[in-house]
Every structure is written in structure tokens, then in C-alpha cells.
Amino acid sequence: MSSFDVIFIGGGPAGYVGAIRCAQLGMSVAVVEREGLGGTCVLWGCIPAKALLESAYIAEKVRKGAEFGVTAGEVKLDYGVAVKRSRGVSTQNSKGVEFLFKKNKITWLKGDGRITSKNSVTVKSADGKEEKHDARKAVCIATGSRVKGLPQVGLELNKTTVLSSDEALILEKAPKTMAIVGAGAVGCEFADVFAAFGTQVTIIEVAKQLLPLEDDDVGAELARSFKKRGITLITNAKLGDVKIGKSSVKFIVDVAGAKQDIEVEKVLVAAGRAPNIQDIGAKELGVALTERGFIKINERMETSVKGVFAIGDVAGPPMLAHKGEREGIVFAEYLAGQPHVHNVNYGNIPNATYCHPEVASIGKTERELKEKKIEYKVGKFPFSANGRARTSGETEGFVKILSDPKYGEILGAHIIGSHATEIIHELAVARENEFTVEEVELAIHAHPTLSEAISEATLDSLGKMIHA
């Protein structure tokens, strides 16, 4: 038996970042993780998926090379090679976390962790041996989330014809046809990847638009882009009469009473994730859950059981790596007794979808402002009028900023276009520091850059747009 100040159960972005910050603040730290360090994000999510999206981007760019005066030979696509590269990137990132653990003297306890009391965790290794470890100050649950199928409509995951994102990341070749059920970030990203590698993709979504949580204008713009690439979109859809075969899946899609039969080689279920709370001892300890099954926490990340904390996906939406990382830092600083801890600002967490064109947003959508009857002003600028976008040949999309008409407070910002996931952060900083649209515009933006579109959108809010 060994003893630490704090033990984290889970080595994903929330757990490993929280562990590093605890170590920086002078605590002895252990992290329980059965797989490689980095969790779903590094091993089965963010990192490998973005590596595949980069391959997809290159495939599309090479196809258009002649427009730029660069003519290559015949473009040959090999999804298996792209997958192999993506796995290598994941391994490299995981090894990087291992290095950070050694640097910060954090102990990696390999195995499955279970809370046996508010001050102790039992770790079961792969060979079945169990060892108890004490946590003098806290136990922090950072077990993340898992993919889930749609058994209610007959789509049980079988890992051959009905896949989750996990299986999609290790396919040896791209299928000829695929239906993707769910048009959130995961669904749209994989639609981008497989379409680029020659798959005939059909997206099926129960809501009225792609990326249902994003602004309506963004969803409509992405739909236009995907349709141009030959991706079939079926929204407002109900799915039923599923028949799963050895080499194909058949089902019926119903849109407002109009039914159509669909048969594809594979179905990718991209309809959400569930928190990992099974078999970790939380229930037996009396840790309270929300109605949706997530662990309830306060602003210090503490659960209903004193001394037991939770961070990341398991503690509720938004289920984003960067949200979990920030919760890990806040937890560590409160635990260390830091005098001025900046609580997590849940209203200012950026969303990012890495399909092409990319989508990023922060704050309220126009739909939400209307529902809440909040007055607002729209500032909008198209990338088609942006010099840098023209030079790269990536002129799809726009920047849209929603602001308070009286004071210029930025209520929400929405970007669809090249590198949207990078340039959103100017507006994240602006909102965190309560800058107005005028204050953002007063900062001189280099020319030619994509970020000028943000400046122009703020100018539009003020009735002074220059370039459109």
C-alpha cells in the first residue's frame, strides 16, 4: 500500500492536467489509468480524428492542385495508411504525457481504479492483482465517457457493420458506402474524412440542421458545402426497421411521412456519449448524480461526498477536452488553498468542429437570444471578401458576431471557414475580458489574414464595414 496527497482515477485531459497542476503546487500525486495516458482524447478521439482530418484536407487540396499551378500524378487514396499515421500521432502524444508525468514526479498506477472510501482507491492490475492506495487530501474521478449505440432503434454496436467512432479510427480501408447517424461534431468530422477517401456518405440527423447546437446560419452553410462535395444529407429524420447483416445494414428513413429505403456497407453511430461511472465505487459511496447520470459537482469540483471530486466528461457537459482541462486546474488550485482561483466560466467555452470548412463558436446563438428575448445586433463578414481566404482558395463561410446594441458586449460569435477553430480564440479572450465589439476592432489586425474577417464583422456591428 502506498499513500499520496491526491489520487486521480482516469488519465485523460482532465485527469492528467489536474495531476500536473497538483504536482506543480507541491502535492504528491498518483493517476490510475489502464490504457495509455491521454485518455479518449489522445487515444480514441481528438488527436487521431484530427490526424485523419488532416489527411482528408490534403486529399482535397491535391485534387485542386492544378488550380494553383501544381499538377501531380494520379491521386491514390489509402485510408489504411492514413489510419496508421493517425495511430502514430496518438502514440506520440501519449508518450508525451508519460514524459510529463516523469518530469513532475507523478505516479502512474496501471489498472482499473475503484473508490473504496473517500480516502482510498483500490487498483486492479491486468493480471488481477489488487492493491489499496490512500489519498490523504482527495480522490478525483476523471473517468471520462464512452461511445454508445442506439439500441432503441435497433442499432446495437457490433464493431463490423455498425460502428462507433472507435472502430472508424482503425478501419483498414474506407467502405464504398456509409450512413452516419448523428450530425454533431463527431458525425460531421467523419463525414468529411470518409467523403475525402471516396466513400459515398449519407448523414442522418433527427434535428433540422447539421451541428444542431450551432447557429442556424452555420448549419445551413455547412450543409451547402457538404452537398457540393456529394454528401447526402437527411435531416428531420426518423430511423427504423433496421436489419443488420454480415456485410451491410438496411433501414428505413422517415422524413415527415416520406419514407425511403437505405442500404449501406457500414453505419457509424455518432449520437453522443455516456459518462463512465460503472464499477468505480461512486454509487456505493453515495455520490449524487444528475438526472442525466453525470456526477454532480460544485464550483470547487467537489461531489456530494466530502473529499471526493469529479472533473471532465463524467461531471457533465459540455463534454470537451478543454473544459475538462480547466476543471482539473481549478480543482488543483482549490485543493492547494490558492488565494485567488478563477472558477470555470462555463458560458465562455469555445466549441470546435474540425471538418472542412471548420466550425467554431462561443457564447449564444441567434436562436438562443431570440428564445430569451434578448436584444442583439448582428455583424457578419464573408470569407469570400477576405484577401487571405482568396489566396488559399478557401472562401467558404463567414464570421458572425452577435452583440448588445446598447453597449457593444459580445453575446456570441460564430465562425465557419478555413482555420475557424484557431481564430475563434480572439473572441474567447474578448468575452473573458468583457471587451466590446469596438474594442476588438480597435486592435489592428495584420493584412492579409483570416482574422481580418473578425475585425470586419465587428465593423459591420458598428455600421462601418469596409470590404463588403
C-alpha positions in Angstrom: 0.0 0.0 0.0 1.2 3.5 -0.9 0.0 6.9 0.1 -0.5 10.1 -1.9 -2.0 13.6 -1.3 -4.4 13.1 -4.2 -5.3 10.2 -6.5 -7.0 10.7 -9.9 -9.0 7.9 -11.4 -8.5 8.5 -15.1 -5.6 9.8 -17.2 -7.4 11.8 -19.9 -7.1 15.5 -20.4 -9.0 16.3 -17.2 -7.1 13.8 -15.0 -3.6 14.3 -16.4 -3.8 18.1 -16.5 -5.2 18.2 -12.9 -2.5 15.8 -11.8 0.3 18.0 -13.3 -1.1 21.2 -11.7 -1.4 19.4 -8.3 2.2 18.3 -8.6 3.3 21.9 -9.5 1.6 23.0 -6.3 3.7 20.7 -4.2 1.4 17.7 -3.8 2.3 14.0 -4.2 0.1 12.6 -7.0 -1.0 9.3 -8.5 -3.1 8.7 -11.5 -5.0 5.4 -12.2 -5.2 4.5 -15.9 -5.5 1.1 -17.5 -4.7 2.3 -21.1 -2.1 4.6 -22.3 -2.0 8.1 -20.8 -4.1 10.8 -22.5 -7.5 9.1 -22.3 -10.1 9.1 -25.0 -8.9 12.4 -26.4 -5.4 11.2 -27.2 -6.1 7.6 -27.9 -9.6 7.4 -29.5 -10.8 10.9 -30.0 -9.5 14.4 -30.6 -5.9 13.5 -31.7 -6.4 10.6 -34.1 -9.5 12.0 -35.6 -7.8 15.3 -36.3 -4.9 13.4 -37.9 -7.3 11.8 -40.2 -9.0 15.1 -41.0 -5.6 16.4 -42.0 -5.2 13.5 -44.4 -8.7 14.4 -45.8 -7.7 18.0 -46.2 -4.6 17.1 -48.1 -6.6 14.8 -50.4 -9.0 17.6 -51.2 -6.1 20.1 -51.7 -4.2 17.8 -54.0 -7.3 17.3 -56.2 -7.4 21.1 -56.7 -3.6 21.4 -57.2 -3.8 22.3 -60.9 -5.7 25.5 -60.0 -2.6 26.6 -58.1 -0.2 25.6 -60.9 0.8 22.4 -59.2 -0.1 19.3 -61.2 0.6 16.0 -59.5 0.1 12.5 -60.9 -2.9 10.3 -60.2 -4.2 10.8 -56.7 -4.2 7.5 -54.9 -6.2 7.2 -51.6 -5.3 4.7 -48.9 -7.4 5.0 -45.7 -5.3 2.3 -44.1 -2.1 4.4 -44.4 -3.9 7.5 -43.0 -5.1 5.4 -40.1 -1.6 4.1 -39.4 -0.3 7.7 -39.4 -3.1 8.8 -37.0 -2.3 5.9 -34.6 1.4 7.0 -34.6 0.4 10.6 -33.8 -1.7 9.3 -30.9 1.1 7.2 -29.5 3.5 10.1 -29.8 1.1 12.3 -27.8 0.5 9.6 -25.2 4.3 9.2 -24.7 4.5 12.9 -24.3 2.1 12.7 -21.3 4.3 9.9 -19.9 7.2 12.2 -20.1 5.3 15.0 -18.3 4.5 12.5 -15.5 8.1 11.7 -15.0 9.1 15.3 -15.1 6.5 16.2 -12.4 7.1 13.0 -10.3 3.6 11.7 -10.8 3.0 8.0 -10.2 1.1 6.1 -12.9 -0.9 3.2 -11.3 -1.7 0.9 -14.2 -5.1 -0.8 -13.9 -8.7 -0.2 -13.0 -9.4 2.1 -10.1 -12.3 1.8 -7.6 -13.0 4.1 -4.7 -13.2 2.0 -1.5 -13.6 5.0 0.8 -13.4 8.8 0.5 -9.6 8.5 1.3 -8.6 5.3 -0.6 -8.6 3.7 -4.0 -8.1 0.1 -4.9 -6.3 -0.6 -8.2 -6.8 -3.9 -10.1 -4.0 -4.6 -12.5 -4.3 -6.5 -15.8 -3.2 -9.8 -14.1 -6.0 -9.5 -11.5 -3.9 -8.3 -8.5 -5.4 -5.7 -6.3 -3.6 -3.1 -4.2 -5.0 -0.4 -2.0 -3.7 3.2 -2.0 -4.5 6.0 0.4 -5.4 9.6 -0.7 -4.7 12.0 2.2 -6.4 15.0 0.7 -8.7 13.9 -2.1 -9.8 11.4 -4.6 -10.7 12.9 -8.0 -12.9 11.0 -10.5 -11.8 11.7 -14.1 -13.1 8.6 -15.8 -14.5 10.4 -18.9 -17.1 9.0 -21.2 -17.7 6.2 -23.7 -19.4 5.8 -27.0 -22.9 4.4 -27.1 -25.1 2.8 -29.7 -28.8 3.4 -30.5 -30.4 0.2 -29.3 -33.8 1.9 -29.2 -33.9 2.0 -33.0 -32.0 -1.3 -33.4 -28.5 0.0 -33.9 -26.5 -2.1 -31.5 -22.8 -1.6 -32.0 -21.2 -4.8 -33.4 -17.9 -3.3 -34.5 -18.2 -4.7 -38.0 -21.1 -3.2 -39.8 -22.4 -0.9 -37.0 -19.5 1.1 -35.8 -18.7 3.7 -33.2 -16.0 6.3 -33.7 -13.5 3.9 -32.0 -13.9 1.3 -34.8 -13.9 4.0 -37.5 -10.5 5.1 -36.4 -8.9 1.8 -37.1 -10.6 0.6 -40.3 -8.2 -0.9 -42.8 -10.0 0.7 -45.7 -12.8 3.2 -46.4 -16.1 1.5 -47.3 -17.9 2.2 -50.5 -21.0 3.4 -48.7 -21.6 4.6 -45.2 -24.5 6.1 -43.2 -23.6 8.3 -40.3 -26.3 8.6 -37.7 -25.9 11.9 -35.9 -24.7 15.3 -37.3 -23.0 16.7 -34.3 -19.2 17.4 -34.3 -18.2 13.7 -34.5 -20.6 12.8 -37.3 -19.6 15.8 -39.4 -15.9 15.2 -38.9 -16.1 11.6 -40.0 -18.4 12.5 -42.9 -15.6 14.8 -44.1 -12.9 12.1 -43.7 -14.7 9.3 -45.4 -16.1 11.5 -48.2 -12.5 12.6 -48.9 -11.4 9.0 -49.1 -14.0 8.1 -51.7 -16.9 6.8 -49.5 -20.5 7.7 -50.6 -21.6 9.2 -47.3 -25.2 9.7 -46.1 -25.7 11.8 -42.9 -29.0 11.1 -41.0 -30.0 13.6 -38.3 -33.1 13.9 -36.2 -32.8 17.7 -35.8 -33.5 20.1 -38.6 -29.8 21.0 -39.3 -26.3 19.8 -39.2 -24.5 20.7 -36.0 -27.8 21.3 -34.1 -26.1 23.1 -31.2 -24.5 25.7 -33.6 -26.1 28.8 -35.0 -28.7 28.2 -37.7 -26.7 30.1 -40.3 -23.7 27.9 -39.6 -25.6 24.7 -40.0 -27.1 25.9 -43.4 -23.7 27.0 -44.7 -22.1 23.6 -43.8 -25.0 21.8 -45.5 -24.3 23.7 -48.7 -20.6 22.9 -48.5 -21.2 19.2 -47.8 -23.8 18.9 -50.6 -21.3 20.4 -53.1 -18.9 17.5 -52.1 -21.6 14.9 -52.9 -22.5 14.1 -49.3 -26.2 13.2 -48.9 -28.0 14.9 -46.0 -31.2 13.7 -44.4 -32.4 15.9 -41.6 -35.7 15.9 -39.5 -35.3 12.2 -39.9 -36.6 9.1 -38.0 -34.9 5.8 -38.5 -36.5 2.4 -38.2 -36.9 -1.2 -39.4 -33.1 -1.8 -39.1 -31.8 -5.1 -40.4 -28.1 -5.8 -39.7 -26.4 -8.2 -42.0 -22.9 -9.6 -42.1 -21.8 -7.2 -44.8 -24.4 -4.5 -44.9 -27.1 -2.7 -42.9 -30.6 -1.9 -44.2 -33.1 0.5 -42.7 -35.9 2.9 -43.4 -35.6 6.7 -43.0 -38.9 8.6 -42.4 -38.9 12.4 -43.1 -42.4 13.9 -42.4 -44.1 10.7 -43.6 -42.0 10.3 -46.7 -40.1 7.0 -46.3 -37.0 5.7 -48.2 -35.1 2.5 -48.0 -31.3 2.7 -47.5 -28.7 0.0 -47.6 -25.0 0.7 -46.8 -21.9 -1.3 -46.1 -21.5 0.3 -42.7 -23.3 2.5 -40.2 -21.4 4.9 -38.0 -23.3 5.8 -34.9 -22.3 9.3 -33.8 -25.1 10.1 -31.5 -23.5 11.0 -28.2 -21.5 9.6 -25.3 -22.3 8.3 -21.8 -20.4 9.0 -18.6 -18.1 6.2 -17.2 -19.5 5.8 -13.7 -19.9 2.0 -13.6 -17.7 -0.1 -11.3 -15.7 2.8 -9.8 -17.3 2.7 -6.4 -19.1 6.1 -6.7 -22.6 4.7 -6.3 -21.6 2.6 -3.2 -20.1 5.7 -1.7 -23.3 7.7 -2.2 -22.0 10.2 -4.8 -25.0 12.1 -6.2 -25.8 12.1 -9.9 -27.7 14.4 -12.1 -30.9 13.3 -13.9 -28.8 12.5 -17.0 -26.4 10.3 -15.0 -23.5 12.7 -14.6 -21.7 13.3 -11.3 -23.0 16.4 -9.5 -20.2 18.9 -8.6 -19.9 22.4 -7.1 -17.6 25.2 -8.3 -14.7 23.5 -6.5 -15.4 20.3 -8.4 -16.4 18.5 -5.1 -19.2 15.9 -5.2 -21.9 15.3 -2.6 -19.3 13.3 -0.7 -16.7 15.5 1.0 -13.2 14.8 -0.1 -14.3 13.2 -3.4 -14.2 15.3 -6.6 -15.1 14.9 -10.2 -13.9 16.6 -13.4 -14.2 16.2 -17.2 -16.9 14.4 -19.1 -18.0 12.3 -16.1 -19.0 15.6 -14.4 -21.3 16.7 -17.2 -21.5 18.6 -20.5 -20.0 20.2 -22.4 -18.1 17.1 -23.0 -15.0 18.7 -24.3 -11.3 18.1 -23.5 -10.5 21.8 -22.9 -13.4 22.1 -20.5 -12.0 19.1 -18.5 -8.5 20.5 -18.5 -9.8 23.8 -17.0 -11.7 21.9 -14.4 -8.6 19.9 -13.5 -6.7 23.2 -12.9 -9.5 24.7 -10.8 -9.7 21.6 -8.7 -5.9 21.5 -8.1 -5.8 25.2 -7.1 -8.7 25.0 -4.7 -7.2 21.8 -3.2 -3.9 23.6 -2.7 -5.6 26.6 -1.0 -4.6 29.1 -3.6 -6.0 32.6 -2.6 -7.5 33.6 -6.0 -8.9 30.8 -8.0 -10.7 31.7 -11.3 -13.7 29.5 -11.5 -14.6 27.7 -14.7 -16.6 30.1 -16.9 -19.0 27.6 -18.4 -20.6 30.3 -20.6 -17.3 31.0 -22.3 -16.1 27.6 -23.5 -15.4 27.5 -27.3 -16.9 24.8 -29.4 -14.8 23.5 -32.3 -15.6 21.1 -35.2 -12.7 20.3 -37.4 -14.5 19.3 -40.6 -13.9 21.3 -43.8 -14.9 24.1 -43.6 -14.1 24.3 -39.9 -16.7 25.5 -37.4 -16.1 27.3 -34.2 -18.3 29.2 -31.8 -18.5 30.8 -28.4 -21.4 32.3 -26.4 -25.1 32.4 -27.5 -26.6 31.6 -30.9 -29.1 33.9 -32.6 -31.7 31.2 -31.9 -31.0 31.3 -28.1 -31.1 35.1 -28.0 -34.5 35.1 -29.7 -35.9 32.5 -27.3 -34.7 34.5 -24.3 -36.0 37.7 -25.9 -32.6 39.4 -25.6 -32.0 42.3 -27.9 -29.0 41.9 -30.2 -27.2 43.2 -33.3 -25.6 41.1 -36.0 -22.2 41.8 -37.5 -21.3 39.5 -40.4 -18.5 39.2 -42.9 -18.0 36.6 -45.6 -14.6 34.9 -46.2 -15.3 35.4 -50.0 -14.4 39.0 -49.4 -11.3 38.3 -47.4 -7.9 38.6 -49.2 -6.2 35.8 -47.3 -9.1 33.4 -47.9 -8.9 34.1 -51.7 -5.2 33.4 -51.8 -5.7 29.9 -50.3 -8.8 29.3 -52.4 -10.8 28.6 -49.3 -13.6 31.3 -49.5 -16.5 29.3 -48.0 -18.1 30.6 -44.8 -18.2 33.7 -42.7 -17.7 35.3 -39.3 -20.9 36.3 -37.4 -20.8 38.3 -34.2 -23.9 38.9 -32.0 -23.6 41.9 -29.8 -25.6 44.0 -27.4 -26.9 47.0 -29.3 -26.5 49.5 -26.5 -23.1 48.7 -25.0 -21.5 46.5 -27.7 -21.0 43.5 -25.4 -20.2 40.4 -27.4 -23.0 37.9 -26.8 -21.9 35.2 -29.2 -19.6 34.6 -32.1 -19.8 32.0 -34.8 -17.3 31.2 -37.5 -17.4 28.7 -40.4 -14.5 28.7 -42.7 -10.8 27.9 -43.0 -9.0 27.7 -39.7 -12.1 28.8 -37.8 -11.0 26.6 -34.8 -7.8 28.7 -34.5 -9.2 32.3 -34.9 -12.1 31.8 -32.5 -9.8 32.4 -29.6 -9.5 36.2 -30.2 -13.2 36.3 -29.4 -12.8 33.9 -26.4 -10.3 36.3 -24.9 -12.5 39.3 -25.8 -15.5 37.7 -24.0 -13.5 36.6 -21.0 -12.2 40.2 -20.5 -15.6 41.8 -21.4 -14.3 43.7 -24.5 -16.9 45.4 -26.7 -17.0 45.0 -30.5 -15.5 48.4 -30.8 -12.5 47.4 -28.6 -11.9 44.3 -30.7 -12.0 46.4 -33.9 -9.6 49.0 -32.4 -6.9 46.3 -32.3 -5.1 46.5 -35.6 -5.3 43.2 -37.5 -2.5 42.2 -39.8 -3.2 42.2 -43.6 -3.8 39.8 -45.3 -5.1 37.4 -42.6 -8.2 35.4 -42.0 -8.5 37.2 -38.6 -9.4 40.4 -40.5 -12.8 38.9 -41.0 -13.3 39.2 -37.3 -12.4 42.9 -37.5 -14.8 43.4 -40.4 -17.6 41.6 -38.6 -17.2 44.0 -35.6 -17.2 46.9 -38.0 -20.4 45.6 -39.5 -21.9 45.7 -36.0 -21.0 49.3 -35.8 -22.2 50.1 -39.3 -18.7 50.8 -40.6 -17.7 47.7 -42.6 -15.1 48.4 -45.2 -14.5 45.4 -47.5 -18.0 44.2 -48.3 
